[in-house]
C-alpha cells in the first residue's frame, strides 16, 4: 500500500558515498555483502574512497531505522524484501523504488527538474510547495547525489544546474510525484470532527499536582518513543501473572533487539509509572493501574497523565499552544523559563512532542510551528474543568505579577533566550537585552551602531555613586560564543568611547577555555543567558537597586551571581520580619490580657524562633528598625503608645499602603 506523505521520512540515510561510478549504490552493496557474509558487528567496514572507520553495527542501526534491513524472529539481520536480491540486475531501479516509497521529495524533485535548476531554486521549491523548512542546501545536495547515482538526473556543471534525465522521465511515469496541493491535506487535523474526549475515571483521578521532585528526562523506550504504547501493552499482558526477569528480558529482546541495560531501563521506567510492580528479586507483576492501562481505550492519553505525575513539562505544553502555534525551539525555551525544566535541551522537548503526536493532541502548522489538534483542544478543556491540574509556581507567580499590571517578565525572558540564537536578527537580541536590564532598574541607551557598544547601562543615582556599563550582545545559531567571535581590543575602545566603568558581554553560553581567559585578561565580564534570567527572576522577589548590582560588574571573566546572596538574604530577612511582626500584633489584637498591645521584648520573643533566624538570630536592632518603619506616620501599619505596639490593620492593608506609595505619580 502506498504510504501517505506524512508517513515518509524527510532525510536520506547518512552513510558515506563511495567514490565510484555508482556512488551510494556501491556503498549499499558493500554493507549488504558484509551482512550476508555474517561479518562481526564490530568489524570496521571500508567504503571505497572514504576514510570513515564505522563498524558494521553502526551501518546496521542506520539502515534498520530506514527499514532497509530488519531483524527476523531469530534476531538475525536481513535485507529488506525489495532489495534482498541486490546482486541481480536492476538493483538501481529497486533502490529508486524504495526511495520513492519511503523518502519525501524524490519524484517531486525530479518533476521540478523538467527544466534545469540550481540548488537554490530546488531549495525554494521544497520549502514553498512541500512544507519543508530547510535553511541550507544540505538535504538538496544529498538528493542530487542519490539521484545522480541512480542515473535519474544529469549535471550541467558549467552552469551549476541540474535537470532530469531520460531515465528519470521514465521513472516519473511509474512513480508520479505528489502534487503540492495534495501536501497540504496531510497537515490537516484528523481529529477535527471530534466533539469531546471521554476519559475513564481512573485517568481523571490521577494526582497531577505539581511535585518538585519530578524528573526531567523521560524513561528509555527501546525502539524509540513511537514504540512506547505497543511495548508497554506487551509487557503488561505478559505480566498479568507473576513473571521472572529472564522471561521479560527474552520478550523485550525479541521485540526490540536491544541491549540488556536498555531493557533494564525500560522496566524501571514502567515501575516508576506504577504500571509494573517488582514483587520480589527479579520478579514482576502488572499492577492494578497497569491492568486499567491495559484495558483502557485511550492508552496514549493515559500514558501522558502518568508521565505528568512523574515528569516535568508534559501536559503544560498544551497550555503553551493554547493561544498560538509555536516551534519546538520556542516550546523548549518555555519549558526552561516557565515550567522548571533544567535546560532547553532539544532532545527533551522532542521526546515529549513525539508522545503528544502519538496521542494526536498536536499537529504541524506552517513551517516549523506546532499547534493543538481538535483533540488537544478538547483535552485542554478537560484539564481546566475536570482535573485538579496545577501549573508550576513560576506561572502562578507570573499571574500575580500580571494582575498587578507589571509587564510579563517571563515572556520577555523567553523572547530574549530565543533571540540569543537568532543570528539572522542580532538587533532583536540587543532590544530584548535592553528590556532585561531595564527590569533590573538600569537606565539604558541602545547604541548598536558600527564603532559603538550595543547598550549603555547607567545606575540611576547621584553622580558620586553612579556607574556605567557597556553591554555587548553576541548571538550565534548554536548558542556557543567563542573567543573567535569577540574582538576584545575593540571592546576596550568602546569602553573608552562611551566613558563606561565596566564592560560585559552577554550571550547564550560561552564556550572554550580561551574566551574566559581573554575576558579576565581584559577585565571584561561574561554573562550567559542562564545567569541573566536568574537575576531577572530574583529581582521579582528581591528588587535590588541598580547600585547594589555593582558587585556583579566588579568581577571579570565568568559572572558569579552568588556575590549578591548576602544582599538577597538581607532583603529576605527584612521581608519575613515585616510579616512576622504584623502577624504577631494582628493575632494579639483580641487578647484580653494584653489588650492588643505588645512591647518590643514581647514581639522579639514571638518571632525569634522562626526558621529563618535559626542560623543567624534576629537582632534587637533589626526589630527596632522594622518597628520604627511600620509605626512611621507615612506608613502607619502599626500604632504605638505607652503600653507598646498594636496593629492598625491587616497584612493586606499594609501591602496596599506600600503599593500606594510605589504607584504614586506627580500631578
C-alpha angles and dihedrals in degrees: 000000000000114000122239116245090248090056094056124092122250099213135052123235112284100232130134118269111234113235093237136104091268097041111180092020090062090046090057091047092053091051094043090050091054090049094050092049090051094237114186111274091234093054115117111242114216115215114202111263094000124113093205117124103200120151126239088252089059092056093042091057092050097046092043091059088056092047089241086127133017142186118253125214090279090053090249118150111246134179115244118266094250093057103027091107091056094145092062126087121277093041088140091057091051092050090049090051091049093051091048092053097044111026128065122235101022105115087023090061092045090053091051089053093062081110121035114274138182122232091254090056091049090051091052092050093051093050098040100043107023104041096247120146100205112157096182132040096244095109090045092054091048090056092044090055095049094044091047091052089050090052092239098122137034126220120228093197095175089061095031088235137126132212137180117270127223088258089051091053090053089049091055092055089060097033108035120193125251106251115239091243089060093053092068094061090062092066092052119112114264089196096051093115095052111114098191144348122244117207130182117254092244090059093048090049095055108120106247099170114136115273119190090208092066117130126243104209118061119232120272118266117195110234094022136284092293087067094053102100098043091047094049091048091050093052093045092050091047092049102048084113123040109286131184126237096250093060092047090048092052090049093053093041091057092048100042110015090217136144123282092243090055092051090049089051092052093050089051089050091054093047090050089054090052094242097112128037125207098219096177142350105317091345123118139185135182110257127226088259088049091055091050089050090050092052100042123108091217106050092151091059093041090055091054091052091050090047090049089057093054108025137049127251106012113122091019086077088071090057090050091054094045097093103033143350116273137190122246088251091055090048091050091052091048089053090056100041099038112018107043100256112156094229144356090252110168094215091058095052093043093055089052093048090049091059092045089052092050088054088048091235095128135034136188118269129191116322112341095335125121127205140181119274120221088262089052090053090049093050090049089057089051091051091051098041108030110019129074090234121167126192115214124276096260090062090048091050090048090054090053091050092049091050088058090056095251118144116264098266094181089056090053091048090051094049091047092054091050091048091052090070097038098095090168089069107034092158090065090058089052091052092049092048089053089057092047093054091044087058087055089058102259128137105236137200120191109217107159098155130129110285094016137092118257102240133007116209123200126190104229103232139098116310091252092066102023120114135185132217129199109217120202115195118209124190129187131171092230092044093237117124112197132185090257090066094056129074098203095183091053090053090057088053089052089052090053094045095052094036092231126164096219142022125214131179119209123199139140095264135345115229131200134027094259096062090059093044093049091047092053092047090052094042092242125148121227116209118183124202094256092058094044091050090050091052092051093046092049089047089065089060099032110026101201120191117249088247090063091056089066088094088068096054093047085074129085130207117014112010118245108203092187087084085081094054094098091053091047091050092049090053091046091052091051092048093050091044090052091053096042095051093049092045092050092051094043093049089049095049094097097040110128095204099051094028088222096302125120128183124225089258093050091049090052092052090050095054107029095088094060113128092242092063097049096097097030109028118220111260130227089242093054090053093046093048092051093046089050091051096046094046094048108119091236090058100028098178092137133025129218137203137146095299093054136258129335137184117258096190145341129299088256089055089055092050090050091051092054090044090053092059092042093055096039116127131193116252 
